[in-house]
Amino acid sequence: MGNPKHTEVSVARQSPQRPDADEPELDDTTGPAEPDEADEADDTTRASADRSLWDEVRIDPVEIALPAGTGFTLRAYRPAGSLTPTDVTERDQDDPFLARRQVIEEEDDETVVILDEELAEEFADSDEDESSRRRRDSATDADATADDDDEAEAEDATDEADDEEVPVFLSHRGKLLLFKTPESLVSFIRSGAPNDLSQLDSWNELSERVEPADIAPLDEDTYELDLVVENLRGGHDSWDSTLLIEAGEAARDLSYALRLPAVLDMLSAGSSLDDLDEALRATANGGIGAFMGRRRLKKIGAQTASLGWRTIVGKISAVVDWRD
């Protein structure tokens, strides 16, 4: 695995000055408490306080490394029915290929086929006797019942989809906002600038309480997308399961939240990159599954996987709004 981009921020300390020959050294028994123990206690207290804020607001700091650099952002999970998706209209208009596709789709939608159903039914009725009409009515009733059942099932599926928790990032108009320093991220949060997380009921509390020291993502919220393509190019024996699995999770979240259907399709069930993900998870879990996973990995072309991931990283990078 490549060197992690996320490094812990340590407080710079001045090296203790050597006492002058004239000045007496402090006796160990009368000196201050052991600095290491005090520092560890302070670090534990700060870490606990930092995480308590994020636990209360149910939002997490995230660090993402891309070829253009490393930045901080925020992510939350909420029921789909409670969220307003990011507006990608302006973003897609800037993409000539997407704009052209939308024009074609609108033209296709304007195509209307007119059928004179009433006239056709009148001719049919003239040749229809009473018994056939009853059969038709019976079939219509059955179809109506089936339609009602289908509608009920569709409503249940919609309700379940609305209850499912989905990711939402610190984004605006289809662009992911990435900040190069914790200070710039906190400044933006406090500014009141429009963004997709401001719709959350805990956003105001976060904006009032957050400090730069709080922007310390957990290891599982740190993603190194900049290392994925190079790792895949190294061949099967060098593939880093943890790196690639975590990158897949981040890419799925980002593509959903930022409305990137092309990326979602590339990572969807049954795709070659999804097969890669499942095989990597099998090898990471150990046991007989790991053996089968390694066999499956050997069937996945390193070049195909690296090209696919290069496309994904490129599409995600294209919708990032870097903030200093």
ZADO-1210 file (C-alpha; in nm, 4 decimals, padded with zeros to 6 digits):
<atoms>
<atom x="00.0000" y="00.0000" z="00.0000" code="MET" pos="1"/>
<atom x="00.1269" y="00.3457" z="-00.0738" code="GLY" pos="2"/>
<atom x="00.2266" y="00.5879" z="00.1951" code="ASN" pos="3"/>
<atom x="-00.0912" y="00.7270" z="00.3526" code="PRO" pos="4"/>
<atom x="-00.1635" y="01.0842" z="00.2690" code="LYS" pos="5"/>
<atom x="-00.3168" y="01.1529" z="00.6054" code="HIS" pos="6"/>
<atom x="-00.0658" y="01.2271" z="00.8773" code="THR" pos="7"/>
<atom x="-00.1404" y="01.3091" z="01.2349" code="GLU" pos="8"/>
<atom x="-00.0772" y="01.6679" z="01.3301" code="VAL" pos="9"/>
<atom x="00.1641" y="01.6861" z="01.6173" code="SER" pos="10"/>
<atom x="00.2171" y="01.9949" z="01.8294" code="VAL" pos="11"/>
<atom x="00.5644" y="02.1370" z="01.7755" code="ALA" pos="12"/>
<atom x="00.7611" y="02.1481" z="02.0954" code="ARG" pos="13"/>
<atom x="01.0802" y="02.3388" z="02.1688" code="GLN" pos="14"/>
<atom x="01.3748" y="02.1207" z="02.2583" code="SER" pos="15"/>
<atom x="01.4579" y="02.1688" z="02.6243" code="PRO" pos="16"/>
<atom x="01.7502" y="02.4038" z="02.6805" code="GLN" pos="17"/>
<atom x="02.0566" y="02.2578" z="02.8423" code="ARG" pos="18"/>
<atom x="02.1079" y="02.4218" z="03.1796" code="PRO" pos="19"/>
<atom x="02.4075" y="02.6474" z="03.2051" code="ASP" pos="20"/>
<atom x="02.6962" y="02.5227" z="03.4086" code="ALA" pos="21"/>
<atom x="02.6201" y="02.7841" z="03.6778" code="ASP" pos="22"/>
<atom x="02.2525" y="02.6860" z="03.7080" code="GLU" pos="23"/>
<atom x="02.1649" y="02.3877" z="03.9195" code="PRO" pos="24"/>
<atom x="01.9672" y="02.1082" z="03.7559" code="GLU" pos="25"/>
<atom x="01.6226" y="02.0329" z="03.8902" code="LEU" pos="26"/>
<atom x="01.6019" y="01.7371" z="04.1188" code="ASP" pos="27"/>
<atom x="01.3896" y="01.4533" z="03.9765" code="ASP" pos="28"/>
<atom x="01.1861" y="01.4295" z="04.2919" code="THR" pos="29"/>
<atom x="01.0872" y="01.7976" z="04.2851" code="THR" pos="30"/>
<atom x="01.0476" y="01.8391" z="03.9083" code="GLY" pos="31"/>
<atom x="00.7216" y="01.8554" z="03.7159" code="PRO" pos="32"/>
<atom x="00.5121" y="01.5526" z="03.6339" code="ALA" pos="33"/>
<atom x="00.6295" y="01.3258" z="03.3540" code="GLU" pos="34"/>
<atom x="00.5525" y="01.5175" z="03.0295" code="PRO" pos="35"/>
<atom x="00.4730" y="01.2050" z="02.8308" code="ASP" pos="36"/>
<atom x="00.1978" y="01.0992" z="03.0694" code="GLU" pos="37"/>
<atom x="00.0510" y="01.4507" z="03.0743" code="ALA" pos="38"/>
<atom x="00.0600" y="01.4726" z="02.6949" code="ASP" pos="39"/>
<atom x="-00.1082" y="01.1349" z="02.6571" code="GLU" pos="40"/>
<atom x="-00.3851" y="01.2410" z="02.8949" code="ALA" pos="41"/>
<atom x="-00.4364" y="01.5666" z="02.7020" code="ASP" pos="42"/>
<atom x="-00.4417" y="01.3834" z="02.3675" code="ASP" pos="43"/>
<atom x="-00.6986" y="01.1352" z="02.4997" code="THR" pos="44"/>
<atom x="-00.9196" y="01.4163" z="02.6283" code="THR" pos="45"/>
<atom x="-00.8984" y="01.6102" z="02.3009" code="ARG" pos="46"/>
<atom x="-00.9723" y="01.3016" z="02.0907" code="ALA" pos="47"/>
<atom x="-01.2747" y="01.2188" z="02.3034" code="SER" pos="48"/>
<atom x="-01.4062" y="01.5752" z="02.2801" code="ALA" pos="49"/>
<atom x="-01.3486" y="01.5887" z="01.9029" code="ASP" pos="50"/>
<atom x="-01.5424" y="01.2706" z="01.8328" code="ARG" pos="51"/>
<atom x="-01.8274" y="01.3670" z="02.0637" code="SER" pos="52"/>
<atom x="-01.9049" y="01.6666" z="01.8404" code="LEU" pos="53"/>
<atom x="-01.9244" y="01.4536" z="01.5272" code="TRP" pos="54"/>
<atom x="-02.1305" y="01.1881" z="01.7046" code="ASP" pos="55"/>
<atom x="-02.3824" y="01.4497" z="01.8149" code="GLU" pos="56"/>
<atom x="-02.4271" y="01.6163" z="01.4772" code="VAL" pos="57"/>
<atom x="-02.3993" y="01.2859" z="01.2849" code="ARG" pos="58"/>
<atom x="-02.1607" y="01.4379" z="01.0318" code="ILE" pos="59"/>
<atom x="-01.8005" y="01.3271" z="00.9779" code="ASP" pos="60"/>
<atom x="-01.4869" y="01.4944" z="00.8475" code="PRO" pos="61"/>
<atom x="-01.3418" y="01.3153" z="00.5468" code="VAL" pos="62"/>
<atom x="-01.0022" y="01.3373" z="00.3795" code="GLU" pos="63"/>
<atom x="-00.9726" y="01.2554" z="00.0085" code="ILE" pos="64"/>
<atom x="-00.6476" y="01.2340" z="-00.1883" code="ALA" pos="65"/>
<atom x="-00.6775" y="01.2900" z="-00.5631" code="LEU" pos="66"/>
<atom x="-00.4091" y="01.3377" z="-00.8299" code="PRO" pos="67"/>
<atom x="-00.4494" y="01.7167" z="-00.7925" code="ALA" pos="68"/>
<atom x="-00.3937" y="01.7096" z="-00.4168" code="GLY" pos="69"/>
<atom x="-00.5427" y="01.6186" z="-00.0808" code="THR" pos="70"/>
<atom x="-00.8385" y="01.7941" z="00.0735" code="GLY" pos="71"/>
<atom x="-01.0861" y="01.7856" z="00.3609" code="PHE" pos="72"/>
<atom x="-01.4629" y="01.7774" z="00.3306" code="THR" pos="73"/>
<atom x="-01.7662" y="01.6516" z="00.5236" code="LEU" pos="74"/>
<atom x="-02.0030" y="01.3580" z="00.4753" code="ARG" pos="75"/>
<atom x="-02.3251" y="01.2454" z="00.6410" code="ALA" pos="76"/>
<atom x="-02.5765" y="00.9656" z="00.5950" code="TYR" pos="77"/>
<atom x="-02.9484" y="01.0361" z="00.6088" code="ARG" pos="78"/>
<atom x="-03.2727" y="00.8719" z="00.4860" code="PRO" pos="79"/>
<atom x="-03.3094" y="00.9361" z="00.1137" code="ALA" pos="80"/>
<atom x="-03.6607" y="01.0733" z="00.1589" code="GLY" pos="81"/>
<atom x="-03.5341" y="01.3524" z="00.3866" code="SER" pos="82"/>
<atom x="-03.2728" y="01.4873" z="00.1437" code="LEU" pos="83"/>
<atom x="-03.2890" y="01.7206" z="-00.1532" code="THR" pos="84"/>
<atom x="-03.0329" y="01.5973" z="-00.4085" code="PRO" pos="85"/>
<atom x="-02.7645" y="01.8351" z="-00.5265" code="THR" pos="86"/>
<atom x="-02.8662" y="02.0425" z="-00.8295" code="ASP" pos="87"/>
<atom x="-02.6463" y="01.9404" z="-01.1238" code="VAL" pos="88"/>
<atom x="-02.8178" y="02.1551" z="-01.3877" code="THR" pos="89"/>
<atom x="-02.5463" y="02.4194" z="-01.3986" code="GLU" pos="90"/>
<atom x="-02.2666" y="02.1633" z="-01.3809" code="ARG" pos="91"/>
<atom x="-02.4025" y="01.9537" z="-01.6668" code="ASP" pos="92"/>
<atom x="-02.4558" y="02.2606" z="-01.8849" code="GLN" pos="93"/>
<atom x="-02.0813" y="02.3209" z="-01.8642" code="ASP" pos="94"/>
<atom x="-02.0215" y="01.9743" z="-02.0118" code="ASP" pos="95"/>
<atom x="-02.0850" y="01.9876" z="-02.3905" code="PRO" pos="96"/>
<atom x="-02.1366" y="01.6111" z="-02.4125" code="PHE" pos="97"/>
<atom x="-02.3989" y="01.6077" z="-02.1366" code="LEU" pos="98"/>
<atom x="-02.5673" y="01.9160" z="-02.2805" code="ALA" pos="99"/>
<atom x="-02.5910" y="01.7529" z="-02.6252" code="ARG" pos="100"/>
<atom x="-02.7348" y="01.4341" z="-02.4730" code="ARG" pos="101"/>
<atom x="-03.0020" y="01.6348" z="-02.2897" code="GLN" pos="102"/>
<atom x="-03.1080" y="01.8047" z="-02.6157" code="VAL" pos="103"/>
<atom x="-03.1445" y="01.4657" z="-02.7867" code="ILE" pos="104"/>
<atom x="-03.3459" y="01.3275" z="-02.4956" code="GLU" pos="105"/>
<atom x="-03.5788" y="01.6302" z="-02.5020" code="GLU" pos="106"/>
<atom x="-03.6330" y="01.5865" z="-02.8766" code="GLU" pos="107"/>
<atom x="-03.7148" y="01.2204" z="-02.8226" code="ASP" pos="108"/>
<atom x="-03.9624" y="01.3117" z="-02.5481" code="ASP" pos="109"/>
<atom x="-04.1458" y="01.5450" z="-02.7856" code="GLU" pos="110"/>
<atom x="-04.2272" y="01.2585" z="-03.0245" code="THR" pos="111"/>
<atom x="-04.5981" y="01.1812" z="-02.9774" code="VAL" pos="112"/>
<atom x="-04.7915" y="00.8911" z="-03.1334" code="VAL" pos="113"/>
<atom x="-05.1660" y="00.9624" z="-03.1674" code="ILE" pos="114"/>
<atom x="-05.4034" y="00.6675" z="-03.1627" code="LEU" pos="115"/>
<atom x="-05.7757" y="00.7094" z="-03.2147" code="ASP" pos="116"/>
<atom x="-05.8627" y="00.4636" z="-02.9380" code="GLU" pos="117"/>
<atom x="-06.2276" y="00.5623" z="-02.9205" code="GLU" pos="118"/>
<atom x="-06.2859" y="00.4945" z="-03.2909" code="LEU" pos="119"/>
<atom x="-06.1119" y="00.1581" z="-03.2680" code="ALA" pos="120"/>
<atom x="-06.3217" y="00.0632" z="-02.9680" code="GLU" pos="121"/>
<atom x="-06.6434" y="00.1575" z="-03.1509" code="GLU" pos="122"/>
<atom x="-06.5608" y="-00.0801" z="-03.4372" code="PHE" pos="123"/>
<atom x="-06.4736" y="-00.3537" z="-03.1908" code="ALA" pos="124"/>
<atom x="-06.8001" y="-00.3124" z="-03.0014" code="ASP" pos="125"/>
<atom x="-07.0062" y="-00.3460" z="-03.3172" code="SER" pos="126"/>
<atom x="-06.8732" y="-00.6997" z="-03.3741" code="ASP" pos="127"/>
<atom x="-06.8792" y="-00.8054" z="-03.0141" code="GLU" pos="128"/>
<atom x="-07.1621" y="-01.0087" z="-02.8592" code="ASP" pos="129"/>
<atom x="-07.2712" y="-00.9976" z="-02.4947" code="GLU" pos="130"/>
<atom x="-07.0681" y="-01.2947" z="-02.3790" code="SER" pos="131"/>
<atom x="-06.7418" y="-01.1645" z="-02.5215" code="SER" pos="132"/>
<atom x="-06.8116" y="-00.8291" z="-02.3606" code="ARG" pos="133"/>
<atom x="-06.8511" y="-00.9964" z="-02.0225" code="ARG" pos="134"/>
<atom x="-06.5244" y="-01.1803" z="-02.0729" code="ARG" pos="135"/>
<atom x="-06.3544" y="-00.8544" z="-02.1598" code="ARG" pos="136"/>
<atom x="-06.4978" y="-00.6834" z="-01.8517" code="ASP" pos="137"/>
<atom x="-06.3819" y="-00.9724" z="-01.6372" code="SER" pos="138"/>
<atom x="-06.0334" y="-00.9530" z="-01.7825" code="ALA" pos="139"/>
<atom x="-06.0328" y="-00.5764" z="-01.7297" code="THR" pos="140"/>
<atom x="-06.1231" y="-00.6228" z="-01.3646" code="ASP" pos="141"/>
<atom x="-05.8434" y="-00.8747" z="-01.3250" code="ALA" pos="142"/>
<atom x="-05.5993" y="-00.6379" z="-01.4926" code="ASP" pos="143"/>
<atom x="-05.7148" y="-00.3549" z="-01.2685" code="ALA" pos="144"/>
<atom x="-05.6603" y="-00.5713" z="-00.9606" code="THR" pos="145"/>
<atom x="-05.3147" y="-00.6665" z="-01.0845" code="ALA" pos="146"/>
<atom x="-05.2387" y="-00.3004" z="-01.1513" code="ASP" pos="147"/>
<atom x="-05.3488" y="-00.2106" z="-00.7993" code="ASP" pos="148"/>
<atom x="-05.1210" y="-00.4802" z="-00.6588" code="ASP" pos="149"/>
<atom x="-04.8321" y="-00.3531" z="-00.8695" code="ASP" pos="150"/>
<atom x="-04.8953" y="00.0021" z="-00.7517" code="GLU" pos="151"/>
<atom x="-04.9021" y="-00.1128" z="-00.3886" code="ALA" pos="152"/>
<atom x="-04.5739" y="-00.2995" z="-00.4344" code="GLU" pos="153"/>
<atom x="-04.4221" y="00.0040" z="-00.6042" code="ALA" pos="154"/>
<atom x="-04.5342" y="00.2266" z="-00.3159" code="GLU" pos="155"/>
<atom x="-04.3793" y="-00.0152" z="-00.0643" code="ASP" pos="156"/>
<atom x="-04.0551" y="-00.0174" z="-00.2611" code="ALA" pos="157"/>
<atom x="-04.0588" y="00.3643" z="-00.2716" code="THR" pos="158"/>
<atom x="-04.1132" y="00.3803" z="00.1042" code="ASP" pos="159"/>
<atom x="-03.8223" y="00.1436" z="00.1613" code="GLU" pos="160"/>
<atom x="-03.6020" y="00.3494" z="-00.0705" code="ALA" pos="161"/>
<atom x="-03.6987" y="00.6680" z="00.1150" code="ASP" pos="162"/>
<atom x="-03.6016" y="00.5068" z="00.4467" code="ASP" pos="163"/>
<atom x="-03.2627" y="00.3873" z="00.3201" code="GLU" pos="164"/>
<atom x="-02.9726" y="00.5987" z="00.4422" code="GLU" pos="165"/>
<atom x="-02.7699" y="00.7516" z="00.1606" code="VAL" pos="166"/>
<atom x="-02.4567" y="00.9682" z="00.1557" code="PRO" pos="167"/>
<atom x="-02.4543" y="01.3457" z="00.1239" code="VAL" pos="168"/>
<atom x="-02.1319" y="01.5489" z="00.1065" code="PHE" pos="169"/>
<atom x="-02.0320" y="01.9090" z="00.1547" code="LEU" pos="170"/>
<atom x="-02.1140" y="02.0021" z="-00.2030" code="SER" pos="171"/>
<atom x="-02.2912" y="02.2709" z="-00.4023" code="HIS" pos="172"/>
<atom x="-02.4557" y="02.2529" z="-00.7453" code="ARG" pos="173"/>
<atom x="-02.3070" y="01.9136" z="-00.8204" code="GLY" pos="174"/>
<atom x="-01.9536" y="02.0073" z="-00.7134" code="LYS" pos="175"/>
<atom x="-01.7660" y="01.8484" z="-00.4232" code="LEU" pos="176"/>
<atom x="-01.6095" y="02.1167" z="-00.2029" code="LEU" pos="177"/>
<atom x="-01.2563" y="02.0183" z="-00.0977" code="LEU" pos="178"/>
<atom x="-01.0459" y="02.2306" z="00.1378" code="PHE" pos="179"/>
<atom x="-00.6694" y="02.2061" z="00.1639" code="LYS" pos="180"/>
<atom x="-00.6545" y="02.3005" z="00.5319" code="THR" pos="181"/>
<atom x="-00.8789" y="02.2456" z="00.8355" code="PRO" pos="182"/>
<atom x="-00.8830" y="02.6213" z="00.8891" code="GLU" pos="183"/>
<atom x="-01.0273" y="02.6934" z="00.5448" code="SER" pos="184"/>
<atom x="-01.2921" y="02.4236" z="00.5915" code="LEU" pos="185"/>
<atom x="-01.4002" y="02.5638" z="00.9280" code="VAL" pos="186"/>
<atom x="-01.4061" y="02.9168" z="00.7850" code="SER" pos="187"/>
<atom x="-01.6423" y="02.7999" z="00.5113" code="PHE" pos="188"/>
<atom x="-01.8689" y="02.6151" z="00.7571" code="ILE" pos="189"/>
<atom x="-01.9022" y="02.9306" z="00.9687" code="ARG" pos="190"/>
<atom x="-01.9558" y="03.1585" z="00.6679" code="SER" pos="191"/>
<atom x="-02.3134" y="03.0570" z="00.6028" code="GLY" pos="192"/>
<atom x="-02.2369" y="02.9953" z="00.2344" code="ALA" pos="193"/>
<atom x="-02.4921" y="02.7755" z="00.0527" code="PRO" pos="194"/>
<atom x="-02.4170" y="02.4042" z="00.0392" code="ASN" pos="195"/>
<atom x="-02.6008" y="02.0708" z="00.0354" code="ASP" pos="196"/>
<atom x="-02.5295" y="01.9883" z="00.4013" code="LEU" pos="197"/>
<atom x="-02.7023" y="02.3018" z="00.5267" code="SER" pos="198"/>
<atom x="-03.0357" y="02.1221" z="00.4861" code="GLN" pos="199"/>
<atom x="-02.9462" y="01.8944" z="00.7814" code="LEU" pos="200"/>
<atom x="-03.1039" y="01.9813" z="01.1146" code="ASP" pos="201"/>
<atom x="-02.7648" y="01.9589" z="01.2893" code="SER" pos="202"/>
<atom x="-02.5816" y="02.1955" z="01.0532" code="TRP" pos="203"/>
<atom x="-02.6339" y="02.5093" z="01.2620" code="ASN" pos="204"/>
<atom x="-02.5007" y="02.3382" z="01.5721" code="GLU" pos="205"/>
<atom x="-02.1902" y="02.2247" z="01.3840" code="LEU" pos="206"/>
<atom x="-02.1269" y="02.5725" z="01.2432" code="SER" pos="207"/>
<atom x="-02.1414" y="02.7200" z="01.5936" code="GLU" pos="208"/>
<atom x="-01.9160" y="02.4650" z="01.7634" code="ARG" pos="209"/>
<atom x="-01.6614" y="02.3347" z="01.5119" code="VAL" pos="210"/>
<atom x="-01.2935" y="02.4297" z="01.5485" code="GLU" pos="211"/>
<atom x="-00.9966" y="02.3539" z="01.3200" code="PRO" pos="212"/>
<atom x="-00.8686" y="02.0992" z="01.5730" code="ALA" pos="213"/>
<atom x="-01.1898" y="01.9011" z="01.5204" code="ASP" pos="214"/>
<atom x="-01.1063" y="01.8345" z="01.1546" code="ILE" pos="215"/>
<atom x="-00.9255" y="01.5067" z="01.2196" code="ALA" pos="216"/>
<atom x="-01.0761" y="01.2298" z="01.0018" code="PRO" pos="217"/>
<atom x="-01.0660" y="00.8725" z="01.1254" code="LEU" pos="218"/>
<atom x="-00.8592" y="00.6204" z="00.9315" code="ASP" pos="219"/>
<atom x="-01.1741" y="00.4707" z="00.7795" code="GLU" pos="220"/>
<atom x="-01.2748" y="00.8183" z="00.6552" code="ASP" pos="221"/>
<atom x="-00.9435" y="00.8743" z="00.4741" code="THR" pos="222"/>
<atom x="-00.9380" y="00.7737" z="00.1070" code="TYR" pos="223"/>
<atom x="-00.6350" y="00.7614" z="-00.1212" code="GLU" pos="224"/>
<atom x="-00.7877" y="00.7668" z="-00.4667" code="LEU" pos="225"/>
<atom x="-00.4608" y="00.9015" z="-00.6061" code="ASP" pos="226"/>
<atom x="-00.2862" y="00.5686" z="-00.5412" code="LEU" pos="227"/>
<atom x="-00.5451" y="00.3329" z="-00.6914" code="VAL" pos="228"/>
<atom x="-00.4429" y="00.3374" z="-01.0585" code="VAL" pos="229"/>
<atom x="-00.0721" y="00.2983" z="-00.9830" code="GLU" pos="230"/>
<atom x="-00.1421" y="00.0102" z="-00.7453" code="ASN" pos="231"/>
<atom x="-00.3516" y="-00.1728" z="-01.0040" code="LEU" pos="232"/>
<atom x="-00.0841" y="-00.1256" z="-01.2688" code="ARG" pos="233"/>
<atom x="00.1614" y="-00.3103" z="-01.0456" code="GLY" pos="234"/>
<atom x="-00.0112" y="-00.6426" z="-01.1139" code="GLY" pos="235"/>
<atom x="-00.2089" y="-00.8912" z="-00.9075" code="HIS" pos="236"/>
<atom x="00.0652" y="-00.9662" z="-00.6569" code="ASP" pos="237"/>
<atom x="00.0958" y="-00.6018" z="-00.5517" code="SER" pos="238"/>
<atom x="-00.2739" y="-00.5165" z="-00.5253" code="TRP" pos="239"/>
<atom x="-00.3607" y="-00.3631" z="-00.1881" code="ASP" pos="240"/>
<atom x="-00.7009" y="-00.4938" z="-00.0766" code="SER" pos="241"/>
<atom x="-00.7589" y="-00.2278" z="00.1885" code="THR" pos="242"/>
<atom x="-00.6677" y="00.0590" z="-00.0427" code="LEU" pos="243"/>
<atom x="-00.8862" y="-00.0658" z="-00.3283" code="LEU" pos="244"/>
<atom x="-01.1876" y="-00.1634" z="-00.1153" code="ILE" pos="245"/>
<atom x="-01.1927" y="00.1727" z="00.0637" code="GLU" pos="246"/>
<atom x="-01.1526" y="00.3543" z="-00.2681" code="ALA" pos="247"/>
<atom x="-01.4558" y="00.1664" z="-00.4031" code="GLY" pos="248"/>
<atom x="-01.6642" y="00.2685" z="-00.1018" code="GLU" pos="249"/>
<atom x="-01.5660" y="00.6326" z="-00.1427" code="ALA" pos="250"/>
<atom x="-01.6306" y="00.6295" z="-00.5180" code="ALA" pos="251"/>
<atom x="-01.9785" y="00.4808" z="-00.4711" code="ARG" pos="252"/>
<atom x="-02.0684" y="00.7406" z="-00.2077" code="ASP" pos="253"/>
<atom x="-01.9353" y="01.0272" z="-00.4162" code="LEU" pos="254"/>
<atom x="-02.0996" y="00.9134" z="-00.7395" code="SER" pos="255"/>
<atom x="-02.4361" y="00.8783" z="-00.5639" code="TYR" pos="256"/>
<atom x="-02.4192" y="01.2086" z="-00.3775" code="ALA" pos="257"/>
<atom x="-02.2821" y="01.4049" z="-00.6748" code="LEU" pos="258"/>
<atom x="-02.5125" y="01.2324" z="-00.9249" code="ARG" pos="259"/>
<atom x="-02.2535" y="01.0686" z="-01.1485" code="LEU" pos="260"/>
<atom x="-02.4518" y="00.7872" z="-01.3157" code="PRO" pos="261"/>
<atom x="-02.1605" y="00.6820" z="-01.5361" code="ALA" pos="262"/>
<atom x="-01.9469" y="00.6056" z="-01.2297" code="VAL" pos="263"/>
<atom x="-02.2337" y="00.4255" z="-01.0584" code="LEU" pos="264"/>
<atom x="-02.2745" y="00.2068" z="-01.3667" code="ASP" pos="265"/>
<atom x="-01.9042" y="00.1209" z="-01.3703" code="MET" pos="266"/>
<atom x="-01.9253" y="00.0062" z="-01.0066" code="LEU" pos="267"/>
<atom x="-02.2707" y="-00.1548" z="-01.0267" code="SER" pos="268"/>
<atom x="-02.3370" y="-00.5189" z="-00.9454" code="ALA" pos="269"/>
<atom x="-02.2078" y="-00.7491" z="-01.2162" code="GLY" pos="270"/>
<atom x="-01.9544" y="-00.5039" z="-01.3564" code="SER" pos="271"/>
<atom x="-01.5882" y="-00.5997" z="-01.3846" code="SER" pos="272"/>
<atom x="-01.4898" y="-00.3492" z="-01.1161" code="LEU" pos="273"/>
<atom x="-01.7595" y="-00.4854" z="-00.8847" code="ASP" pos="274"/>
<atom x="-01.6184" y="-00.8359" z="-00.9435" code="ASP" pos="275"/>
<atom x="-01.2777" y="-00.6974" z="-00.8491" code="LEU" pos="276"/>
<atom x="-01.4228" y="-00.5498" z="-00.5303" code="ASP" pos="277"/>
<atom x="-01.5929" y="-00.8747" z="-00.4286" code="GLU" pos="278"/>
<atom x="-01.2795" y="-01.0799" z="-00.4954" code="ALA" pos="279"/>
<atom x="-01.0688" y="-00.8393" z="-00.2886" code="LEU" pos="280"/>
<atom x="-01.3154" y="-00.8600" z="-00.0002" code="ARG" pos="281"/>
<atom x="-01.3032" y="-01.2399" z="-00.0176" code="ALA" pos="282"/>
<atom x="-00.9237" y="-01.2408" z="00.0050" code="THR" pos="283"/>
<atom x="-00.9326" y="-00.9963" z="00.2959" code="ALA" pos="284"/>
<atom x="-01.1792" y="-01.2107" z="00.4916" code="ASN" pos="285"/>
<atom x="-00.9480" y="-01.5141" z="00.4900" code="GLY" pos="286"/>
<atom x="-01.0465" y="-01.8822" z="00.5010" code="GLY" pos="287"/>
<atom x="-01.1584" y="-02.0817" z="00.1993" code="ILE" pos="288"/>
<atom x="-01.3146" y="-01.7648" z="00.0607" code="GLY" pos="289"/>
<atom x="-00.9702" y="-01.6070" z="00.0379" code="ALA" pos="290"/>
<atom x="-00.8480" y="-01.8936" z="-00.1805" code="PHE" pos="291"/>
<atom x="-01.1449" y="-01.8565" z="-00.4132" code="MET" pos="292"/>
<atom x="-01.1017" y="-01.4793" z="-00.4106" code="GLY" pos="293"/>
<atom x="-00.7401" y="-01.5075" z="-00.5234" code="ARG" pos="294"/>
<atom x="-00.8448" y="-01.7347" z="-00.8082" code="ARG" pos="295"/>
<atom x="-01.1046" y="-01.4808" z="-00.9166" code="ARG" pos="296"/>
<atom x="-00.8524" y="-01.1963" z="-00.8975" code="LEU" pos="297"/>
<atom x="-00.6220" y="-01.3752" z="-01.1409" code="LYS" pos="298"/>
<atom x="-00.9005" y="-01.3700" z="-01.3981" code="LYS" pos="299"/>
<atom x="-00.9339" y="-00.9919" z="-01.3769" code="ILE" pos="300"/>
<atom x="-00.7086" y="-00.8052" z="-01.6153" code="GLY" pos="301"/>
<atom x="-00.4803" y="-00.5548" z="-01.4457" code="ALA" pos="302"/>
<atom x="-00.4912" y="-00.3236" z="-01.7477" code="GLN" pos="303"/>
<atom x="-00.8706" y="-00.3302" z="-01.7667" code="THR" pos="304"/>
<atom x="-00.9014" y="-00.2582" z="-01.3946" code="ALA" pos="305"/>
<atom x="-00.6491" y="00.0267" z="-01.4025" code="SER" pos="306"/>
<atom x="-00.8133" y="00.1866" z="-01.7072" code="LEU" pos="307"/>
<atom x="-01.1550" y="00.1635" z="-01.5448" code="GLY" pos="308"/>
<atom x="-01.0335" y="00.3221" z="-01.2245" code="TRP" pos="309"/>
<atom x="-00.8478" y="00.5946" z="-01.4131" code="ARG" pos="310"/>
<atom x="-01.1810" y="00.6891" z="-01.5706" code="THR" pos="311"/>
<atom x="-01.3542" y="00.6910" z="-01.2309" code="ILE" pos="312"/>
<atom x="-01.0884" y="00.9053" z="-01.0662" code="VAL" pos="313"/>
<atom x="-01.0975" y="01.1401" z="-01.3636" code="GLY" pos="314"/>
<atom x="-01.4754" y="01.1840" z="-01.3482" code="LYS" pos="315"/>
<atom x="-01.4679" y="01.2481" z="-00.9726" code="ILE" pos="316"/>
<atom x="-01.1785" y="01.4936" z="-01.0096" code="SER" pos="317"/>
<atom x="-01.3755" y="01.6802" z="-01.2775" code="ALA" pos="318"/>
<atom x="-01.6529" y="01.7683" z="-01.0287" code="VAL" pos="319"/>
<atom x="-01.4268" y="01.8903" z="-00.7450" code="VAL" pos="320"/>
<atom x="-01.4279" y="02.2551" z="-00.6447" code="ASP" pos="321"/>
<atom x="-01.0952" y="02.3146" z="-00.4669" code="TRP" pos="322"/>
<atom x="-01.1037" y="02.5732" z="-00.1915" code="ARG" pos="323"/>
<atom x="-00.7946" y="02.7150" z="-00.0200" code="ASP" pos="324"/>
</atoms>
